[in-house]
C-alpha cells in the first residue's frame, strides 16, 4: 500500500526552537500583565462580540450589542462617525460586523473551550508563530544567530510587543504574512497564496504587499512556485468575494464599505475606503514623529538601513522587494485618517532580513574567531535594543543621561556576550544566542539594562567568571563580584520568586539540567539567592544574575524541543495528521462542553453579566465592555466604577478583602435597573448585598419578580465591611428577576436555592 504524501517540511529544526523562545517571552509577558479579561481592548471588544454570537447562535448577526447607538437618540450619538461605529449593514439589512470575521472564526475553537482566556491564548500563540516564521524567512539571507537576533529585536523591542497582551487582528495578519514569506522561501506556492488570501480577508490593504511577495518568488526563477501562489491566492480572493456577496450584498463590498453611521440623527452608511485623504506632508510627519511614529515606537528598525543598502547592492531582488514595501506602505498609510504603526507590520516583516544582514556585517569584526561571532551578534543586538528602548527620548538626551544610557548599553552588551559564552560552554548549540536574547527581552529587563547599576555589574561579573576557562581569572572575577555585592542593600528580596518570569525560567532550568550533564554546575550561582543582600539586588524583581543563570540551559532545552517537534512533524503523514486534528478538535469541544455543564444561575458570574439587561433610567446600557465585564451606557457612565458588572479590571473590596460581586451604580437622577429574564429556578433567591470600601453608598435597592417589587433594602441600614444575606421567596419557576438601585453604588450576588 502506497504511503501517504508527507506534510510540508518544517525546514530547519531551529525554526521551532526560535518559535518556542519567542512564545516563552510572550507567554511570560502576558502572565506578568494578566488580570482577567483586560487584554480585550479597542477593536478586540467587537471581535469578542462576534465570537459570542458564533458560539451562542452560530451567526455573525450583531443585533444585540450597542443597538441603542443606532436606534435611539441618546444625545451624544446625533452624529456617529465610522471611528465609533462597530457595525455594518448586511445584504438583508441586518447588522453585521464592520471588522473582519476571519479573526473570530479562527479563534472561536479556543474561545469555545476556554472562554475569554482563549482569545489571549490565540493571540500569544500567533505571536510565537509569527516569530518562528520570520526566523525561517531570515535564515535564507543571514546566519542563524543574526536571524534570531533580528527577529527578537523586531518583535520584542518595538511597539509590536505591546500587542502581546491583546486580542487584535494585526497579530494574526503579521503571523499569516510571515508564514506566507516562509512558504515562498520553502517553495510552497499554494500555501503562500492561501495564507496571503487569509490575510487579505483580515484586511484588504494587505494586497499592497503582493508585488513584494511576487518579487521574492521570482528570485530563483521558480515560475511554478509563483504560479501556484497566484492560483491559490486567486482562489482565496474568490472565496472572499463570495463571502462578501453573501454577507454584505456585493463581491467588492466588505464591512468597511458599509459602515453604519448616524448623520444629523439619521442612520446612514459610510465607506472607510474614503479615509485616505490626509495631506501627504502632514501624514508623513505623523507617521514619523506622531503618537504612533516609527521614529520612537520602532527605533530598533534603524538597524535595517545598512542591511538594506547591502541587499540593494548584492541581493538586489530582496532589496527591491523591501524598498517597494517601505515606499508603498508609507505613501499609502501616511494618508490614512486613522493611521497606526500596526498597519506597517508586513513591511516590518520584510525589513527583518535587512536587520539580520546588518548584524552579520557587524560580526565580521570577529571573523578570525568564528566561535565568538554569535556572542558578538547577541552583544550588539542587545545593546541596540537597550538604546532603542529609549525611543523618542534619544533626541533630547545629553550630559549624564546620555552617558548613563551609553554605559548601560555597553554593560548590557557585555552581559549578553558573556551569557552567550556561558550557554556555549554549557552545551554548544547553533542557537546559544537564544540565552542572551531571552534574557534581554524578558518583561522589564531592557529598562533595567539601560542604566548601570550594582545589579547589572554583579550579573556581568558572575557570568564572566562562568564564561572564562582559566581558573585564576575566574576566581578573580568571582572576587570582584563579591566586592560589588558588598555595596548592595541588605533589604529583603520581597516576593520576586512568585512572579511568572522566575517560575518559568526555574522550570526550564530544571528541565535543562539533564541536558547539561557535567556542565550543570554552571547553574550554581542560583544558590546565591539564599543571601538576602543578593536576593534584593533586583529591588523586588528577580536579580539579573539569577535571570542570566536561568537562561543558560535555554538553548539546549529549546533546541532539543525543536528537534523533537521537527522529527514528530516529519513522521506525521496525512492520515496521522487528520487523526491529530480530530483529536485536538474533540478535546476542545469536550473542554468547552464541560465548562458549560453547570447552567445554574449566579448574578456575579460571566454568565450573569452576559445575560443581564441593563438600563440607566430608560436608556439601554447595551455596550458590553469585555475588558471589565461591565455593561456601560457610552458617555453616560464614567470609568469602571461608574458602570455595572464585575469590574474585573479594578476589583473592589469589602472589609479589606477583594470582592467577587456584581457592581450596581447609579446617579442621583438616573436609577439603574438590571433585569434577568426567565432565570428563577428554585424556591428561594439567596441575595448577598454589601457596600464597597472604596465607593460611597446611599439610597435603596429594590428587588422585583415579574415587575412586582418583593423587597426594598435601605442601604443606610447595611453595616460596612461585611456581606448581608437576604432570602426571598420566588413566586414561580422561570420568573424574571430585576434589581433597581436608587443611590450611588452597591455590590450584589445571588443564586437560587431549593429552600
Secondary structure, 3 states (H helix, E strand, C coil): CCCCCECCCCCCCHHHHHHHHHHHHHHHHHHHHCCCCCCCCCCHHHHHHHHHHHHHHCCCCCCCCCCHHHHCCCCCCCCECCCCCCEEECCCCCEEECCCCHHHHHHHHHHHHHCHHHHHHHHHHHHHHHHHHHHHHHCCCCCHHHHHHHHHHHHHCCHHHHHCCCCCHHHHHHHHHHHHHHHHHCCCHHHHHHHHHHHHHHCHHHHHHHHHHHHHHCCCCCHHHHHHHHHHHHHHHHHHHHHHHHHHCCCCCCHHHCEEEEECCEEEEECHHHCCCCCHHHHHHHHHHCCCCHHHHCHHHHHHHHHHHHHHHHCHHHHHHHHHHHHHHHHHHCCCCCCCHHHHHHHHHHHHHHHHHHHHHHHHHHCCCHHHHHHHHHHHHHHHHHHHCCHHHHHHCCHHHHHHHHHHHHHHHHHHHHHHHHHHHHHCCCCCHHHHHHHHHCCCHHHHHCCCCHHHHHHHHHHHHHHCCCHHHHHHHHHHHHHHHHCCCCCCCCCHHHCHHHHHHHHHHHHHHHHHHHHHHHHHHHHHHHCHHHHCCCCCCCCHHHHHHHHHCHHHHHHHHHHHHHHHHHCCEHHHHHHHHHHHHHHHHHHHHHHCCCCCCECCCHHHHHCCEEEECCEECCEEECCCCEEECCCCCCCHHHCEECCHHHCCEECCEECCCEEEECECCECEEEEECCCCCCCEEEEEEECCCCCCCCEEEEEEECCEEEEEEEHHHCCCCCCEEEEEECCCCCCCEEEEEEECEEEEEEEEECC
